[in-house]
Each structure stands twice: as structure tokens, then as C-alpha cells.
Amino acid sequence: MVATATRNRGMVVDCDIHNAVWPGALDPYLSARWRRHGELFGSRTHPGSFYPKGSPAAARHDSWPPSGRPPGGDLEFMRRQHLDPEGIEYGVLNCLGPAGTQLNADYASALCRATNEWQIAEWLEKEPRLRAGIAVPYEDAELAVEQIDRYADQPGFVQVLLIARTAEPLGRRKYWPIYEAAERHGLPVGVHFGGGARGVPVTASGWPSYYIEDHTDMAQAFQAHVVSLVCEGVFERYPGLRVVLIEGGFAWLPPLMWRLDKHWRRLRDEVPQLTRKPSEYIREHVWVTTQPIEEPHDPRDIRTVLEHLGGSERVMFSTDYPHWDYDDPDRAFRVRLPEEDRQRIFSRNAKDLYGLG
């Protein structure tokens, strides 16, 4: 089925759609050894919070398919509710299953492979509009590289998927093999909101009291990763690496660049691996998605944010379907964008980055 845009805005590329693993979905893709492991011992992770409790799986009330599968777990329902009516030309699946967060690295690797095989069979081969991120056990770089090398040539996969709540800042050397493999295969690395971080608090000062704090504080994880990637020299070492910050907002990025540039001018002797201002690396190597877009009191300030980012070339549209804080393509921007910016954000930037169309 081909999507048909019913609105004047035209077709869009949605860079954040969540396909959900339903109970038993991965069993056909797991060996008997790992199926038995799951039955006997189950999942061992440090999961994050979900909200609201009245909407399990952090999903919209209307996103539960009649098939009984979880929201995002029924392709035909996703077509009817999202892909077709919203005019989605391409959609990038970011599967947030428990695979990558397992404490048992071998089980994590087995679950990631099963997740990737499941995505191919149940999603990518059945729906030509969909693409996906490769699930990897990101806390074990050697095992993660195995997944990247195995699936990078599968045309449905367009990025390597990591989660923001990692055990260490993403610039650390333990993650470098992942970046080498991604660069070698020409794949961006997507870093998505969430994760359990193996018990590491979302803030630098301990655990917050409320969900609203946890949800807001997640932007701190993204900021820490950006600073780490720059200061550890990752972009110098891997000049072809491209990083996508998914569901982390982006209005915080210009002041972060200003602050980092200021400190670099005073402390650059500590990081001789940096040959340019930190902001130059960020503008060249980092992309962001729109949901959840910051909404200033004066909507026109969004244009100012884009100006401080250096333009709209690194901003890509996303809905976060089927989650409760979903952004409708027709309501995502409360300010009229210049046509060039609109085309870039809603379609062209993602097509260029992911090689779509």
C-alpha cells in the first residue's frame, strides 16, 4: 500500500516510530538454549519509568490494536492509524525492546540478533516504507560490532541504535569499536531517549523524586554524550561518523555549543586531539529529531533556535508513534516555517542522511 498525503504539507519522513515486541515474537529467532534461558531466568535489566500508568507501554489510548498485540506491535494497524493517514513516505523504526539493556552480555547479543531477524521478517520485508535501526548490545562493543557487521548490508537497516542511558558517556573508548564499524559501513548512530543505564541515575546528583523530573532530566544524558563525543576526540578519530539524537529535544544545543567553545578556548591544552572548536564538530556530525520539540511562549523563537543551530540542515521530523506524547505532523510546529526549512525538516534531511529515495 502506498501512503497518500491528504494535506497540503506533502509527504513526510518520520524518524522515530516504535515497533513493539509482543510476547513470544522473538522465539522463532532464538536458539533453544536462549529460549530456555528466557523461560527460566527472564530479563535482567534496570528499566526506566513509564507514564502515565493509565497508558501501559507509555502509549496513546487509541493505539492498542484489535489483534491484542501491544501498541506498535501490529503492522496492519500501524498502516491504518499512522502510515497511511499521516502520509508517511518513509518511517524509521526504533525498537526499544529489552535486548540491548540485558546485564548478561551473551543473552543481550542473542536477543539483539533475534530482534534484528524479527524486524526483517515482520516489518521490513512486509512494508517497503519502513526502515530500522540495528539493535546492538551496546555495553559490549565486540558483540555490538558482530551485529553491525551481520546486518549492515541488509537494505532495510539505516542506522545503529543506542539508548541514551548508557553505563558511561558515549565518548569513552569502550564504545569506539561501534563507531568504527558504523563509519566503515556508512551507517549513522542513533541515540534514543530512555534506557536503564544499569542503575546509573539520570542526573549527576542522584535519583529524582518524580516522573516529571526523570522525563525532563533525560536531556542531561544527551548533553553529556555530545560533550563526551567531542572532547574524547571521537569525531577526529572517525571523521565520517554521524550521530542522531532521537527524542532528546534540541533547543539546548546552541547554548551547550557556546559554553563548550568558551571552555575550550581556556582549556584546550587538555584536549590537544581537538583541532577545531567543539561547535564545529557538533554542527558537522550531529543531527536531531523534532519530537519532543521545545515550545517557547513565542513560537517565533523556534526560528531563532534554528538560526543558532546554523540552519535547519540537521533537524529531522519525528512523531514518536505510538507513545502518549506523539507529535502530529500538522501540529508539530506552531510557527510557519519558510518553505525551504519545512522541506528539509519534514523530508529532505532524513532522505539525505539515511539514503532514502
LINKA-V405606 format. One record per run of one state. SS is the DSSP state (hx for helix, st for strand, lp for the rest). FROM is the first residue (numbers start at 1). TO is the last residue. If there is no record, write none. Layout:
BEGIN
ss->[SS,SS]
from->[FROM,FROM]
to->[TO,TO]
END
This chain:
BEGIN
ss->[lp,st,lp,hx,lp,hx,lp,hx,st,lp,hx,lp,hx,lp,st,lp,hx,lp,st,lp,hx,lp,st,lp,hx,lp,st,lp,hx,lp,st,lp,st,lp,hx,lp,hx,lp,st,lp,hx,lp,hx,st,lp,hx,lp,st,lp,st,lp,st,lp,hx,lp]
from->[1,12,18,27,30,32,42,56,59,60,61,64,75,84,88,94,105,125,130,136,141,152,157,164,173,186,188,193,197,200,203,204,206,207,211,232,234,238,243,247,252,272,278,286,290,301,310,315,317,321,322,323,324,339,355]
to->[11,17,26,29,31,41,55,58,59,60,63,74,83,87,93,104,124,129,135,140,151,156,163,172,185,187,192,196,199,202,203,205,206,210,231,233,237,242,246,251,271,277,285,289,300,309,314,316,320,321,322,323,338,354,357]
END
